[in-house]
Amino acid sequence: MYSKNFPFKRYQITTDFIKKHVDKNELILDLGIENPLSKILKNNGYNIINTIGEDLDMDQSAVKETNATVVTAFQIFEHLLNPFQLLMSIKANKLVCSVPLKLWFAKAYMNESDKRDNHFHEFEDWQFRLLLEKTGWKIVEEKKFTNPVKKIGLRPILRLFTYRYLIIYAEKIN
């Protein structure tokens, strides 16, 4: 069904999930600079604009000032010190987002060479659901999935059957 090659399985699952919930005529604001996934979605006919790399903890103007009806955020919220504030600031009425789930056998990601590229949060599924609900979002659908890594060892074996990602489609509660 899905390619078992990293990261293509994650991209395919995300693309299929978006196809279920977002019309191609809707404008999408994708949080984060242009990336392989946003390029795949554009190649599939979606109208996407990306943020420009601003610090979304400090500057939420992109989500406040857009006329996009959909915001997407794929592996973004874990990099924010305060995802609550950003989620509260979103004016669009649809949100499609994914986060890595906290794994009992792996520490949170830390990039030694780029201190801005760290995971401040790796959520348990209930924590992320609660965050969305507290910020005014109603979860319509969610899916958890695994994703293989190109490594050998106990943790890569565990990643074959342990859910690593949670993707959610939510709508703004007025």
Kinemage of the C-alpha trace (Angstrom):
@kinemage 1
@onewidth
@group {chain A} dominant
@subgroup {mainchain}
@vectorlist {calphas} color= white
{ca met a 1} P 0.000 0.000 0.000
{ca tyr a 2} L 2.654 2.520 1.078
{ca ser a 3} L 6.317 2.588 0.253
{ca lys a 4} L 8.337 1.228 3.136
{ca asn a 5} L 11.164 3.612 2.277
{ca phe a 6} L 11.845 6.532 4.593
{ca pro a 7} L 10.391 9.203 4.363
{ca phe a 8} L 8.080 8.362 1.514
{ca lys a 9} L 5.589 6.363 3.588
{ca arg a 10} L 5.004 9.420 5.814
{ca tyr a 11} L 4.568 11.670 2.765
{ca gln a 12} L 2.078 9.271 1.150
{ca ile a 13} L 0.011 8.885 4.323
{ca thr a 14} L -0.042 12.673 4.769
{ca thr a 15} L -1.014 13.297 1.130
{ca asp a 16} L -3.837 10.737 1.326
{ca phe a 17} L -5.072 12.293 4.591
{ca ile a 18} L -5.135 15.776 3.056
{ca lys a 19} L -7.023 14.503 0.007
{ca lys a 20} L -9.830 13.372 2.353
{ca his a 21} L -10.227 16.754 4.058
{ca val a 22} L -9.010 19.596 1.834
{ca asp a 23} L -10.351 20.698 -1.539
{ca lys a 24} L -7.793 21.658 -4.148
{ca asn a 25} L -9.457 25.056 -4.596
{ca glu a 26} L -8.765 26.032 -0.948
{ca leu a 27} L -5.737 28.149 -0.086
{ca ile a 28} L -3.379 26.386 2.314
{ca leu a 29} L -0.855 28.099 4.563
{ca asp a 30} L 1.841 25.538 5.353
{ca leu a 31} L 3.812 26.413 8.476
{ca gly a 32} L 7.492 26.113 7.694
{ca ile a 33} L 9.560 26.929 4.660
{ca glu a 34} L 8.946 25.116 1.382
{ca asn a 35} L 9.885 21.472 1.864
{ca pro a 36} L 9.604 18.132 0.039
{ca leu a 37} L 6.085 17.500 1.364
{ca ser a 38} L 4.755 20.934 0.364
{ca lys a 39} L 6.275 20.377 -3.097
{ca ile a 40} L 4.499 16.995 -3.358
{ca leu a 41} L 1.199 18.648 -2.430
{ca lys a 42} L 1.753 21.416 -4.996
{ca asn a 43} L 2.498 18.757 -7.625
{ca asn a 44} L -0.836 17.151 -6.651
{ca gly a 45} L -2.657 20.390 -7.503
{ca tyr a 46} L -2.947 22.043 -4.082
{ca asn a 47} L -2.616 25.820 -3.721
{ca ile a 48} L 0.001 26.224 -0.969
{ca ile a 49} L 1.951 29.133 0.430
{ca asn a 50} L 4.635 28.591 3.043
{ca thr a 51} L 5.847 30.709 5.893
{ca ile a 52} L 9.307 32.181 5.354
{ca gly a 53} L 11.239 30.791 8.292
{ca glu a 54} L 10.198 33.327 10.913
{ca asp a 55} L 10.256 32.296 14.570
{ca leu a 56} L 6.611 31.308 15.073
{ca asp a 57} L 6.984 31.511 18.859
{ca met a 58} L 7.725 35.238 18.506
{ca asp a 59} L 5.816 36.177 15.354
{ca gln a 60} L 2.368 34.758 14.558
{ca ser a 61} L 1.549 37.361 11.899
{ca ala a 62} L 1.619 34.743 9.121
{ca val a 63} L -1.348 32.881 10.633
{ca lys a 64} L -3.144 36.039 11.732
{ca glu a 65} L -2.919 37.893 8.423
{ca thr a 66} L -3.437 35.136 5.849
{ca asn a 67} L -6.623 34.603 3.888
{ca ala a 68} L -5.932 30.848 3.765
{ca thr a 69} L -8.848 28.685 4.874
{ca val a 70} L -6.541 25.787 5.808
{ca val a 71} L -3.358 25.729 7.885
{ca thr a 72} L -1.061 22.737 7.691
{ca ala a 73} L 1.735 22.028 10.140
{ca phe a 74} L 3.749 18.856 9.629
{ca gln a 75} L 6.300 18.232 12.367
{ca ile a 76} L 6.260 21.900 13.444
{ca phe a 77} L 4.604 22.113 16.871
{ca glu a 78} L 7.278 20.061 18.620
{ca his a 79} L 9.855 22.723 17.657
{ca leu a 80} L 7.928 25.532 19.347
{ca leu a 81} L 8.364 26.548 22.945
{ca asn a 82} L 4.744 27.710 22.981
{ca pro a 83} L 2.521 25.889 20.452
{ca phe a 84} L -0.521 26.991 22.487
{ca gln a 85} L -0.084 30.636 21.435
{ca leu a 86} L 0.335 29.807 17.761
{ca leu a 87} L -2.710 27.507 17.730
{ca met a 88} L -4.785 30.272 19.359
{ca ser a 89} L -3.645 32.747 16.687
{ca ile a 90} L -4.736 30.704 13.654
{ca lys a 91} L -7.626 32.394 11.849
{ca ala a 92} L -8.216 29.644 9.267
{ca asn a 93} L -11.118 27.312 9.981
{ca lys a 94} L -9.315 24.044 9.103
{ca leu a 95} L -6.112 22.563 10.489
{ca val a 96} L -4.216 19.509 9.289
{ca cys a 97} L -1.203 18.790 11.445
{ca ser a 98} L 1.102 16.008 12.480
{ca val a 99} L 3.489 15.565 15.370
{ca pro a 100} L 5.988 12.924 16.371
{ca leu a 101} L 4.803 10.909 19.320
{ca lys a 102} L 6.845 10.458 22.465
{ca leu a 103} L 8.540 7.069 22.378
{ca trp a 104} L 9.487 5.267 25.562
{ca phe a 105} L 12.658 3.911 23.967
{ca ala a 106} L 14.037 7.128 22.444
{ca lys a 107} L 14.940 10.566 23.785
{ca ala a 108} L 13.576 13.745 22.240
{ca tyr a 109} L 15.452 14.906 19.151
{ca met a 110} L 18.280 17.387 19.785
{ca asn a 111} L 20.447 18.883 17.045
{ca glu a 112} L 23.868 19.722 18.478
{ca ser a 113} L 24.900 21.829 15.477
{ca asp a 114} L 21.696 23.872 15.136
{ca lys a 115} L 20.219 24.812 18.513
{ca arg a 116} L 17.050 26.094 16.788
{ca asp a 117} L 16.266 22.625 15.430
{ca asn a 118} L 15.280 20.791 18.602
{ca his a 119} L 12.155 19.085 19.839
{ca phe a 120} L 10.852 20.930 22.863
{ca his a 121} L 7.797 18.663 22.885
{ca glu a 122} L 7.262 15.104 21.793
{ca phe a 123} L 3.642 14.555 22.639
{ca glu a 124} L 1.688 11.627 23.871
{ca asp a 125} L -1.471 11.426 21.780
{ca trp a 126} L -3.733 12.561 24.653
{ca gln a 127} L -1.524 15.622 25.293
{ca phe a 128} L -1.762 16.821 21.717
{ca arg a 129} L -5.526 16.251 21.611
{ca leu a 130} L -5.919 18.280 24.803
{ca leu a 131} L -3.743 21.088 23.392
{ca leu a 132} L -5.941 21.311 20.295
{ca glu a 133} L -9.165 21.239 22.302
{ca lys a 134} L -7.943 23.950 24.711
{ca thr a 135} L -7.034 26.199 21.778
{ca gly a 136} L -10.465 25.982 20.157
{ca trp a 137} L -10.145 23.082 17.723
{ca lys a 138} L -12.557 20.171 17.284
{ca ile a 139} L -10.811 17.016 16.140
{ca val a 140} L -12.680 15.447 13.228
{ca glu a 141} L -10.266 12.650 12.324
{ca glu a 142} L -6.921 11.364 13.489
{ca lys a 143} L -4.543 8.618 12.478
{ca lys a 144} L -1.416 7.200 14.078
{ca phe a 145} L 1.245 5.545 11.972
{ca thr a 146} L 4.715 4.065 12.016
{ca asn a 147} L 7.643 5.019 9.857
{ca pro a 148} L 10.769 2.962 9.244
{ca val a 149} L 14.290 4.273 9.595
{ca lys a 150} L 17.364 3.258 7.608
{ca lys a 151} L 19.291 1.870 10.558
{ca ile a 152} L 20.002 -1.463 12.174
{ca gly a 153} L 19.364 -2.144 15.842
{ca leu a 154} L 16.740 -2.629 18.519
{ca arg a 155} L 15.196 0.855 18.233
{ca pro a 156} L 14.770 0.623 14.425
{ca ile a 157} L 13.038 -2.736 14.916
{ca leu a 158} L 10.731 -1.207 17.552
{ca arg a 159} L 9.939 1.647 15.128
{ca leu a 160} L 8.547 -0.869 12.630
{ca phe a 161} L 5.473 -1.489 14.806
{ca thr a 162} L 5.415 1.382 17.335
{ca tyr a 163} L 3.348 4.389 16.320
{ca arg a 164} L 5.688 7.330 15.692
{ca tyr a 165} L 3.386 9.985 14.228
{ca leu a 166} L -0.081 11.367 14.861
{ca ile a 167} L -1.878 13.261 12.093
{ca ile a 168} L -5.068 15.194 12.819
{ca tyr a 169} L -7.713 17.050 10.879
{ca ala a 170} L -9.485 19.613 13.069
{ca glu a 171} L -11.956 22.434 12.561
{ca lys a 172} L -12.074 25.737 14.426
{ca ile a 173} L -14.852 26.032 16.980
{ca asn a 174} L -16.503 29.453 16.666
